[in-house]
Amino acid sequence: MIVFNSFKHHLPSALQRLQKWAEKNQKKLLSKELVKLAKGSIDIYYGSLSPAQIQEEILEYMQQLQISSSKKYLRYLQTFGRIRRKGHYLLHTLSDSSTFVLRYVENPKQFVHIHPARYSNLTFRLKSNTLKTCLLAYFLSQIHRQSTISEEAVHLARKQLSLSPLPHPLPQAIQKTIHQIQLLVPGKQHEN
């Protein structure tokens, strides 16, 4: 019923995958995921709920609304949802105070597309290229068994992504994302 791109929208899960891929030097898997990040801005969750827990809470919410099919969901959205240029949506606050957006996807089995709400608790908003840079820099750091993400790893990531070089000191968005990654790395990582 639910579509959730945890690599794009769930930082602890993305970091766990990157650690596994780095252990096996599977850069091709990373490249495939980075391409899916597209362009524009991304809201990414860094809280303690796993992707499975998030989906479970959304499923419980859908059951409370008595929504069990794509037709019922679309009707509910059109009646009670908010509207933006990308169509109708709902907002739902989870047990940890983060808020997720629920959208409609034309798929009879997976018709609820979820992602963190803009500027919600336990999320931050960043440009796609910033996220790509930091994830690749983290991956490169893991391959080289470095405990922190160095400025050198960031510059190498930018070069490999064919993005323009960054000044010194690194831009605040890059520094903030690296800081958030460093906070999550020593802690418990989430299963997908």
Beta strands, then each sheet from edge to edge (+ up, - down):
strand 1: 2-3
strand 2: 41-45
strand 3: 82-84
strand 4: 87-93
strand 5: 99-104
strand 6: 112-116
strand 7: 123-127
sheet 1: 1+ 6+ 5- 4+ 3-
sheet 2: 2+ 7-
end
